Amino acid sequence: MGFKEIKVQEEVAANLVPMIDIMFLLLLFFMLNADMASRDLEDVKAPVANKADQDKPEENADRITVNVHHKAECGKFSTPGELCSEPNHWFISLQGNRYALTEADLNALTKRLSALADAKRVKPGDKTSKSERFVLIRGDQFAPYGLIQRSLERIAMAGLYKTQVAVQIEKASVNKQ
């Protein structure tokens, strides 16, 4: 008996669905990472200084950033020369979390700072020992000094003593040490 050979023509095509799924996952991953990186910086107008050292972020890669800033919704700053002295309009922020000037929030801030300081304590496991981590304070130039003082107090209570303050300066007076 003679059998006829059946010729089957197969089309070879790339299945794009898994590739599209992977691209969406990568896009989501990079978007979330970009959001986490920018959470440390609030909208702060730093005070002006005559002279300062240039920041070298690569030397302090694990630096903690504390922001002292004003609530954006307040209309006082729209009028030139107007300052806001309402205590409930000012916040101290750390890693995207706002802490009001209440005792409970300030205690929560101290607890969070202490947890961040634990990574580089001189005596690991000893909460009373100093930490080697740097802290950058980014205070608004219109912030009442008491807020900067409170943030410094809470930073010291957490065992962090290597502090830096962010300022804005003219390019001609920067020390590039």
N, C-alpha and C positions, 0 to 999 in steps of 0.2 A: 504494500500500500504506500502510496506516496503522500507524504504530509507536506502541507504548504508551510513555509516558514513565514511567521507573522513578524512583520517589521514594526517595532514600536519606536516612535520618535519621542525622546524625552527632552523636555526643556529644562535647562539648568539656569536657575535664577537665584539670586541672593535673597534670603529672607531678611527684610529690613526691620521687622518688628522688634527683635531683640536688640538690635543696634540702636533704635530709637529709644527703647526703654533705658538702655545704659546711658545714652546722652542726657535724658531727662534726670536720671539719678545724679550724674556728674554736675549738671546745672544746679540742681537743688543743693548738693553738697557745697559747691562754691558760693552760692548765694547765702547760705547759712553761715559759712565761715566769714564772709565779708561783713555780715551783720554783726557777728560776735567781735570782730576786730575793732569796729567803730563804736562799740558800746562804752568804751572807756572815756570817750571825749564828749563832753557836753558843750553847748554853745556858750563860750566864755570869752569875754573881752579882757585879756590879761592886762595888768597894770604896766605902765611905761617905766622903764629904768634907763639910767644914763649909760650903764655899763654892766655886762654880764658875760658869763662863759657860754659858749655855744653848746647846745645839747648834743650828746653823742648817744643816740638810742641803742646802738649796737653794743655798747658797754653795759647797759642796764636793760637787757632784754626782758628780765623778769620783774621789772619795776612795777610797783603798784601806783595807779593814778587815782587821786582823790580830787573831785571837782566841787567847788563851792560856787553855786550859781543861783540865779533868780528864776522864778516861774515865768514862762514865756507869755502867759496870758495877761499879765498885769500891764496896764496902759501907762504907768508912770514914766517909763523910759522914753516914751514917744515925745514928751515935752522936754526940750533942752534945759539942762540945769536941774531937773527934777530927779530926786532920788527916792527909792522905796525903802522905808524902814519897817515895813510890816514883817514881823518874824515868821508868819506862816507863808510868806512868799519866797523865802529862801530855803535852799536845800543843800545837803552835802551828799554827793553821789559817789558810788563805788561800784564799778563793773555793771553799769546800767541800772542799778538799784538806787532809788532816791530815799534819803533818810531825812525826815523832818526834824525840827529842833526840839522835839519832845524827849523826855528822859528815856522812854521806852525805845524810841528809834535810835537815840545816841548809844544806848547799851547794845542794841542789835548791831550797830556800826562797829563798835569796839569788838564785839564777838567775831564779826566777819573779818576785821583787820587782824585779829589774833590768829584766826585760822589761816589766813594768808601768810602771816609771819612764821608760822610753824615750819614751813618748807626750808627755811635757812636759819634756824636757831643755832646759837653758839653751842649750847648743850641740847641736842635733840631730845624731845620729850619733856623738857623742863619749860613750862609755860612762863616762868619768871625770868628766863634768860633772854638776852637781847637777840634780835634778829639781824642778819646781814643784808636783808632786802632793802632796796631804796624805795622811797615814797616820793612821788611828784605831786605837789599841791598846785592845782590850777584854780586860782581864785579870781572871781570877777573883780575888776577894778572898782566897781561901785559897791562891793560887798562890805558890810560893816566889819571892822577888824575883829570884833568879838567872834564872828563865825570862823575866821581863820584860826583864831586862838582856840576855839572849841575843837576844831578838827585836829590841830596840833596836839591838844591834850588827849584826845581819843587815840591818836596815832601812838603817842608815848605810852599810854595805858596798855596798848597791844604789844609793846616791846619793840617798836620800830623807832629807830633814832636817826637813821640816815635819810634826812629829808632834803628835798630840793623844791624850789618855788619857780613856777613858770612866769616869765615876764616877756614883754615885747620891747624891742629896741631897734634903733636905726642900725643898718648894716655896717656903718663905718666904725661903730664902737664895740664890735663883737670880738672877744678873745677866742682864738681858735686853739688854745692849749693842746 
